Amino acid sequence: MFSVQRCLWVVAFSLMLGACDKNTPLMDKVIADDRPATAALLDGGAAVDERNNYGWTALSHAARLGHTELVALLLERGADVNAEDAEGWTPLMRAAMKGHAATVELLLARGAVADQADKNAWAALHWATSRGHREVVVALMKHGANITARTKDGWTPMMLASKENREDIAQLLHQAGARE
């Protein structure tokens, strides 16, 4: 009985969150990693850059989840690669924070700004460094990410690498000329 009640609560809570987000049908198909349905919605006129209540686009969801093929499809259909949500997050930041290296590479190749920062001045390199995503850090550095950029609280990527005991990333940053 307890597990049934818990399951019902989880389902109800998920539905409430979905209702609060006001995700579009396109976003729902992207979240489900359903390429044919996503393409069909776009073919039918779905707005590729429509926003939910938090300013997220379908591309934001695809990047966060590492759905690289859907990221490519959305970009081919005109999605704004640098679209910011209500907090200033971009699809690149979402992919970098989650460690989706292939998605990060694609976004950068398609014009994502490596140093675009959120409202707290955290850029993709700060997120990738703090989370220990070495491949993403390498990709961002290869695309010219500023290794000395500071957050509003004064954190540089090198400081974050030290704070989070990311010695391999600290070594990369040091080799690139970062000091702290």
C-alpha atoms as an extended CHARMM CRD file, in Angstrom:
* protein
*
       180  EXT
         1         1  MET       CA              0.0000000000        0.0000000000        0.0000000000  PROA      1               0.0000000000
         2         2  PHE       CA              2.7620000000        2.4320000000        0.9460000000  PROA      2               0.0000000000
         3         3  SER       CA              4.5620000000        1.9880000000       -2.3800000000  PROA      3               0.0000000000
         4         4  VAL       CA              1.3280000000        2.5720000000       -4.3380000000  PROA      4               0.0000000000
         5         5  GLN       CA              0.6560000000        5.7630000000       -2.3910000000  PROA      5               0.0000000000
         6         6  ARG       CA              4.2270000000        6.8870000000       -2.9190000000  PROA      6               0.0000000000
         7         7  CYS       CA              3.9890000000        6.2070000000       -6.6540000000  PROA      7               0.0000000000
         8         8  LEU       CA              0.7510000000        8.1710000000       -6.8670000000  PROA      8               0.0000000000
         9         9  TRP       CA              2.3510000000       11.0630000000       -4.9930000000  PROA      9               0.0000000000
        10        10  VAL       CA              5.3800000000       11.0400000000       -7.3180000000  PROA      10              0.0000000000
        11        11  VAL       CA              3.1210000000       11.0140000000      -10.3950000000  PROA      11              0.0000000000
        12        12  ALA       CA              0.9580000000       13.8340000000       -9.0070000000  PROA      12              0.0000000000
        13        13  PHE       CA              4.0250000000       15.8680000000       -8.0610000000  PROA      13              0.0000000000
        14        14  SER       CA              5.5400000000       15.3650000000      -11.5310000000  PROA      14              0.0000000000
        15        15  LEU       CA              2.3140000000       16.4850000000      -13.1760000000  PROA      15              0.0000000000
        16        16  MET       CA              2.1970000000       19.5770000000      -10.9730000000  PROA      16              0.0000000000
        17        17  LEU       CA              5.7770000000       20.4590000000      -11.8990000000  PROA      17              0.0000000000
        18        18  GLY       CA              5.0090000000       19.9340000000      -15.5680000000  PROA      18              0.0000000000
        19        19  ALA       CA              2.0040000000       22.1950000000      -15.2620000000  PROA      19              0.0000000000
        20        20  CYS       CA              4.1330000000       24.8480000000      -13.5540000000  PROA      20              0.0000000000
        21        21  ASP       CA              6.7580000000       24.6770000000      -16.2840000000  PROA      21              0.0000000000
        22        22  LYS       CA              4.2230000000       24.9860000000      -19.1020000000  PROA      22              0.0000000000
        23        23  ASN       CA              6.4530000000       22.9640000000      -21.3910000000  PROA      23              0.0000000000
        24        24  THR       CA              5.2580000000       22.8900000000      -24.9780000000  PROA      24              0.0000000000
        25        25  PRO       CA              4.4150000000       19.6660000000      -26.8370000000  PROA      25              0.0000000000
        26        26  LEU       CA              7.7220000000       20.1440000000      -28.7060000000  PROA      26              0.0000000000
        27        27  MET       CA              9.5990000000       20.2490000000      -25.4100000000  PROA      27              0.0000000000
        28        28  ASP       CA              7.8050000000       17.1080000000      -24.2390000000  PROA      28              0.0000000000
        29        29  LYS       CA              8.9350000000       15.2200000000      -27.3640000000  PROA      29              0.0000000000
        30        30  VAL       CA             12.4920000000       16.5010000000      -26.9590000000  PROA      30              0.0000000000
        31        31  ILE       CA             12.5600000000       15.4150000000      -23.3170000000  PROA      31              0.0000000000
        32        32  ALA       CA             11.3210000000       11.9690000000      -24.4050000000  PROA      32              0.0000000000
        33        33  ASP       CA             14.1490000000       11.8570000000      -27.0030000000  PROA      33              0.0000000000
        34        34  ASP       CA             11.5660000000       11.2660000000      -29.7370000000  PROA      34              0.0000000000
        35        35  ARG       CA             13.2320000000       12.5030000000      -32.9370000000  PROA      35              0.0000000000
        36        36  PRO       CA             10.4310000000       11.5180000000      -35.3620000000  PROA      36              0.0000000000
        37        37  ALA       CA              7.7630000000       13.2440000000      -33.2540000000  PROA      37              0.0000000000
        38        38  THR       CA              9.9870000000       16.2970000000      -32.7640000000  PROA      38              0.0000000000
        39        39  ALA       CA             10.5370000000       16.5650000000      -36.5270000000  PROA      39              0.0000000000
        40        40  ALA       CA              6.8110000000       16.1110000000      -37.1630000000  PROA      40              0.0000000000
        41        41  LEU       CA              5.9250000000       18.9150000000      -34.7550000000  PROA      41              0.0000000000
        42        42  LEU       CA              8.4740000000       21.2090000000      -36.3830000000  PROA      42              0.0000000000
        43        43  ASP       CA              7.1800000000       20.2550000000      -39.8420000000  PROA      43              0.0000000000
        44        44  GLY       CA              3.7000000000       21.1060000000      -38.5850000000  PROA      44              0.0000000000
        45        45  GLY       CA              4.7310000000       24.6040000000      -37.5840000000  PROA      45              0.0000000000
        46        46  ALA       CA              5.7400000000       24.2790000000      -33.9290000000  PROA      46              0.0000000000
        47        47  ALA       CA              7.7550000000       27.3240000000      -32.8420000000  PROA      47              0.0000000000
        48        48  VAL       CA             11.3090000000       26.1070000000      -32.3540000000  PROA      48              0.0000000000
        49        49  ASP       CA             12.1890000000       28.8130000000      -29.7990000000  PROA      49              0.0000000000
        50        50  GLU       CA              8.9440000000       28.9280000000      -27.8130000000  PROA      50              0.0000000000
        51        51  ARG       CA              9.6070000000       29.3380000000      -24.0910000000  PROA      51              0.0000000000
        52        52  ASN       CA              8.2100000000       27.7190000000      -20.9730000000  PROA      52              0.0000000000
        53        53  ASN       CA              7.5690000000       29.6140000000      -17.7310000000  PROA      53              0.0000000000
        54        54  TYR       CA             11.2780000000       29.5790000000      -16.8880000000  PROA      54              0.0000000000
        55        55  GLY       CA             12.4160000000       30.8090000000      -20.2860000000  PROA      55              0.0000000000
        56        56  TRP       CA             13.6550000000       27.3980000000      -21.4220000000  PROA      56              0.0000000000
        57        57  THR       CA             13.4530000000       26.4070000000      -25.0710000000  PROA      57              0.0000000000
        58        58  ALA       CA             13.3320000000       22.9160000000      -26.5660000000  PROA      58              0.0000000000
        59        59  LEU       CA             17.0630000000       23.3390000000      -27.2540000000  PROA      59              0.0000000000
        60        60  SER       CA             17.7010000000       23.9850000000      -23.5470000000  PROA      60              0.0000000000
        61        61  HSD       CA             16.0650000000       20.6560000000      -22.7030000000  PROA      61              0.0000000000
        62        62  ALA       CA             17.8700000000       18.7520000000      -25.4680000000  PROA      62              0.0000000000
        63        63  ALA       CA             21.2410000000       20.1670000000      -24.3810000000  PROA      63              0.0000000000
        64        64  ARG       CA             20.6380000000       19.4230000000      -20.6800000000  PROA      64              0.0000000000
        65        65  LEU       CA             19.7600000000       15.8260000000      -21.4890000000  PROA      65              0.0000000000
        66        66  GLY       CA             22.5980000000       15.3140000000      -23.9690000000  PROA      66              0.0000000000
        67        67  HSD       CA             20.2400000000       14.5400000000      -26.8430000000  PROA      67              0.0000000000
        68        68  THR       CA             22.8460000000       15.5440000000      -29.4170000000  PROA      68              0.0000000000
        69        69  GLU       CA             20.8410000000       14.4170000000      -32.4670000000  PROA      69              0.0000000000
        70        70  LEU       CA             17.8980000000       16.5130000000      -31.3230000000  PROA      70              0.0000000000
        71        71  VAL       CA             20.2010000000       19.4620000000      -30.6620000000  PROA      71              0.0000000000
        72        72  ALA       CA             21.3720000000       19.1720000000      -34.2770000000  PROA      72              0.0000000000
        73        73  LEU       CA             17.7980000000       18.9430000000      -35.5560000000  PROA      73              0.0000000000
        74        74  LEU       CA             16.6460000000       21.9590000000      -33.5530000000  PROA      74              0.0000000000
        75        75  LEU       CA             19.6270000000       24.0110000000      -34.7220000000  PROA      75              0.0000000000
        76        76  GLU       CA             18.9680000000       22.9980000000      -38.3380000000  PROA      76              0.0000000000
        77        77  ARG       CA             15.4120000000       24.2480000000      -37.8700000000  PROA      77              0.0000000000
        78        78  GLY       CA             16.5750000000       27.6470000000      -36.6280000000  PROA      78              0.0000000000
        79        79  ALA       CA             16.8310000000       27.3200000000      -32.8480000000  PROA      79              0.0000000000
        80        80  ASP       CA             18.7550000000       30.1380000000      -31.1610000000  PROA      80              0.0000000000
        81        81  VAL       CA             22.0070000000       28.5050000000      -30.0610000000  PROA      81              0.0000000000
        82        82  ASN       CA             22.5730000000       31.2300000000      -27.4420000000  PROA      82              0.0000000000
        83        83  ALA       CA             19.0080000000       31.5040000000      -26.1000000000  PROA      83              0.0000000000
        84        84  GLU       CA             19.0540000000       32.5640000000      -22.4540000000  PROA      84              0.0000000000
        85        85  ASP       CA             16.4900000000       31.4300000000      -19.9220000000  PROA      85              0.0000000000
        86        86  ALA       CA             15.1870000000       33.5700000000      -17.0570000000  PROA      86              0.0000000000
        87        87  GLU       CA             18.4220000000       33.0400000000      -15.0990000000  PROA      87              0.0000000000
        88        88  GLY       CA             20.7010000000       33.7280000000      -18.0490000000  PROA      88              0.0000000000
        89        89  TRP       CA             21.5300000000       30.0640000000      -18.6750000000  PROA      89              0.0000000000
        90        90  THR       CA             22.2100000000       28.9760000000      -22.2450000000  PROA      90              0.0000000000
        91        91  PRO       CA             21.9640000000       25.5140000000      -23.7920000000  PROA      91              0.0000000000
        92        92  LEU       CA             25.7860000000       25.3770000000      -23.7190000000  PROA      92              0.0000000000
        93        93  MET       CA             25.8520000000       25.9560000000      -19.9630000000  PROA      93              0.0000000000
        94        94  ARG       CA             23.2620000000       23.2230000000      -19.4280000000  PROA      94              0.0000000000
        95        95  ALA       CA             25.2000000000       20.7190000000      -21.5270000000  PROA      95              0.0000000000
        96        96  ALA       CA             28.5160000000       21.6820000000      -19.9000000000  PROA      96              0.0000000000
        97        97  MET       CA             27.1600000000       21.3270000000      -16.3690000000  PROA      97              0.0000000000
        98        98  LYS       CA             25.8600000000       17.8400000000      -17.1770000000  PROA      98              0.0000000000
        99        99  GLY       CA             29.0810000000       16.7560000000      -18.9000000000  PROA      99              0.0000000000
       100       100  HSD       CA             27.6560000000       16.1240000000      -22.3660000000  PROA      100             0.0000000000
       101       101  ALA       CA             30.8740000000       16.6020000000      -24.3380000000  PROA      101             0.0000000000
       102       102  ALA       CA             29.4500000000       15.7200000000      -27.7810000000  PROA      102             0.0000000000
       103       103  THR       CA             26.5870000000       18.1510000000      -27.2660000000  PROA      103             0.0000000000
       104       104  VAL       CA             28.9870000000       20.8680000000      -26.0990000000  PROA      104             0.0000000000
       105       105  GLU       CA             31.1690000000       20.3260000000      -29.1860000000  PROA      105             0.0000000000
       106       106  LEU       CA             28.1460000000       20.5920000000      -31.4780000000  PROA      106             0.0000000000
       107       107  LEU       CA             26.8260000000       23.7390000000      -29.8090000000  PROA      107             0.0000000000
       108       108  LEU       CA             30.2520000000       25.3850000000      -30.0250000000  PROA      108             0.0000000000
       109       109  ALA       CA             30.6240000000       24.3700000000      -33.6790000000  PROA      109             0.0000000000
       110       110  ARG       CA             27.2340000000       25.9410000000      -34.3900000000  PROA      110             0.0000000000
       111       111  GLY       CA             28.1000000000       29.2860000000      -32.8290000000  PROA      111             0.0000000000
       112       112  ALA       CA             27.4680000000       28.9870000000      -29.1040000000  PROA      112             0.0000000000
       113       113  VAL       CA             29.3650000000       31.7070000000      -27.2400000000  PROA      113             0.0000000000
       114       114  ALA       CA             31.8260000000       29.9110000000      -24.9720000000  PROA      114             0.0000000000
       115       115  ASP       CA             32.0480000000       32.7640000000      -22.4510000000  PROA      115             0.0000000000
       116       116  GLN       CA             28.4060000000       33.7630000000      -22.2090000000  PROA      116             0.0000000000
       117       117  ALA       CA             27.6110000000       33.9130000000      -18.4980000000  PROA      117             0.0000000000
       118       118  ASP       CA             24.4820000000       33.5890000000      -16.3870000000  PROA      118             0.0000000000
       119       119  LYS       CA             23.1920000000       36.1760000000      -13.8980000000  PROA      119             0.0000000000
       120       120  ASN       CA             25.8750000000       35.1290000000      -11.4150000000  PROA      120             0.0000000000
       121       121  ALA       CA             28.6170000000       35.4070000000      -14.0540000000  PROA      121             0.0000000000
       122       122  TRP       CA             29.0950000000       31.6420000000      -14.2470000000  PROA      122             0.0000000000
       123       123  ALA       CA             30.0580000000       30.5600000000      -17.7650000000  PROA      123             0.0000000000
       124       124  ALA       CA             30.0960000000       27.0290000000      -19.1560000000  PROA      124             0.0000000000
       125       125  LEU       CA             33.7610000000       26.6050000000      -18.1380000000  PROA      125             0.0000000000
       126       126  HSD       CA             32.9150000000       27.3490000000      -14.4940000000  PROA      126             0.0000000000
       127       127  TRP       CA             30.1540000000       24.7180000000      -14.5350000000  PROA      127             0.0000000000
       128       128  ALA       CA             32.2220000000       22.0630000000      -16.3020000000  PROA      128             0.0000000000
       129       129  THR       CA             35.1690000000       22.6590000000      -13.9720000000  PROA      129             0.0000000000
       130       130  SER       CA             33.1330000000       22.5570000000      -10.7770000000  PROA      130             0.0000000000
       131       131  ARG       CA             31.4480000000       19.3150000000      -11.8790000000  PROA      131             0.0000000000
       132       132  GLY       CA             34.6760000000       17.6540000000      -13.0090000000  PROA      132             0.0000000000
       133       133  HSD       CA             33.8240000000       17.2580000000      -16.6820000000  PROA      133             0.0000000000
       134       134  ARG       CA             37.3320000000       17.1500000000      -18.1490000000  PROA      134             0.0000000000
       135       135  GLU       CA             36.2910000000       16.5080000000      -21.7850000000  PROA      135             0.0000000000
       136       136  VAL       CA             33.9620000000       19.4860000000      -21.6750000000  PROA      136             0.0000000000
       137       137  VAL       CA             36.6870000000       21.6930000000      -20.1810000000  PROA      137             0.0000000000
       138       138  VAL       CA             39.0200000000       20.6640000000      -23.0140000000  PROA      138             0.0000000000
       139       139  ALA       CA             36.3500000000       21.4520000000      -25.6370000000  PROA      139             0.0000000000
       140       140  LEU       CA             35.6090000000       24.8470000000      -24.1190000000  PROA      140             0.0000000000
       141       141  MET       CA             39.2780000000       25.7520000000      -23.8890000000  PROA      141             0.0000000000
       142       142  LYS       CA             39.7770000000       24.6410000000      -27.5060000000  PROA      142             0.0000000000
       143       143  HSD       CA             37.0440000000       27.1120000000      -28.4660000000  PROA      143             0.0000000000
       144       144  GLY       CA             38.6670000000       29.9740000000      -26.5820000000  PROA      144             0.0000000000
       145       145  ALA       CA             36.8530000000       29.9620000000      -23.2470000000  PROA      145             0.0000000000
       146       146  ASN       CA             38.3220000000       32.5300000000      -20.8620000000  PROA      146             0.0000000000
       147       147  ILE       CA             40.2530000000       30.5700000000      -18.2520000000  PROA      147             0.0000000000
       148       148  THR       CA             40.5100000000       33.6100000000      -15.9520000000  PROA      148             0.0000000000
       149       149  ALA       CA             36.8560000000       34.6940000000      -16.0020000000  PROA      149             0.0000000000
       150       150  ARG       CA             35.4440000000       35.4280000000      -12.5470000000  PROA      150             0.0000000000
       151       151  THR       CA             31.9870000000       34.7540000000      -11.1950000000  PROA      151             0.0000000000
       152       152  LYS       CA             30.1620000000       37.4510000000       -9.2160000000  PROA      152             0.0000000000
       153       153  ASP       CA             31.6240000000       35.8190000000       -6.1070000000  PROA      153             0.0000000000
       154       154  GLY       CA             35.1330000000       36.0720000000       -7.5490000000  PROA      154             0.0000000000
       155       155  TRP       CA             35.6530000000       32.3930000000       -8.4760000000  PROA      155             0.0000000000
       156       156  THR       CA             37.8620000000       31.5710000000      -11.4460000000  PROA      156             0.0000000000
       157       157  PRO       CA             37.8490000000       28.1200000000      -13.0580000000  PROA      157             0.0000000000
       158       158  MET       CA             41.2350000000       27.4160000000      -11.4210000000  PROA      158             0.0000000000
       159       159  MET       CA             39.8570000000       28.3190000000       -7.9920000000  PROA      159             0.0000000000
       160       160  LEU       CA             36.8670000000       26.0430000000       -8.5630000000  PROA      160             0.0000000000
       161       161  ALA       CA             39.1300000000       23.2070000000       -9.6840000000  PROA      161             0.0000000000
       162       162  SER       CA             41.1260000000       23.5740000000       -6.4660000000  PROA      162             0.0000000000
       163       163  LYS       CA             38.0380000000       23.8900000000       -4.2780000000  PROA      163             0.0000000000
       164       164  GLU       CA             36.4350000000       20.7750000000       -5.7740000000  PROA      164             0.0000000000
       165       165  ASN       CA             39.6900000000       18.7530000000       -5.8260000000  PROA      165             0.0000000000
       166       166  ARG       CA             39.6390000000       18.4720000000       -9.6100000000  PROA      166             0.0000000000
       167       167  GLU       CA             43.3990000000       18.0480000000       -9.9210000000  PROA      167             0.0000000000
       168       168  ASP       CA             43.3100000000       16.8760000000      -13.5430000000  PROA      168             0.0000000000
       169       169  ILE       CA             41.3480000000       19.9680000000      -14.5650000000  PROA      169             0.0000000000
       170       170  ALA       CA             43.5680000000       22.2320000000      -12.4640000000  PROA      170             0.0000000000
       171       171  GLN       CA             46.5590000000       20.8090000000      -14.3450000000  PROA      171             0.0000000000
       172       172  LEU       CA             44.8860000000       21.5620000000      -17.7070000000  PROA      172             0.0000000000
       173       173  LEU       CA             44.1100000000       25.1080000000      -16.6400000000  PROA      173             0.0000000000
       174       174  HSD       CA             47.6300000000       25.5870000000      -15.2910000000  PROA      174             0.0000000000
       175       175  GLN       CA             49.1350000000       24.3730000000      -18.5740000000  PROA      175             0.0000000000
       176       176  ALA       CA             46.9310000000       26.8910000000      -20.3920000000  PROA      176             0.0000000000
       177       177  GLY       CA             48.3190000000       29.6930000000      -18.2720000000  PROA      177             0.0000000000
       178       178  ALA       CA             45.7880000000       30.0190000000      -15.4560000000  PROA      178             0.0000000000
       179       179  ARG       CA             47.2110000000       30.9890000000      -12.0830000000  PROA      179             0.0000000000
       180       180  GLU       CA             45.6430000000       31.1950000000       -8.6250000000  PROA      180             0.0000000000
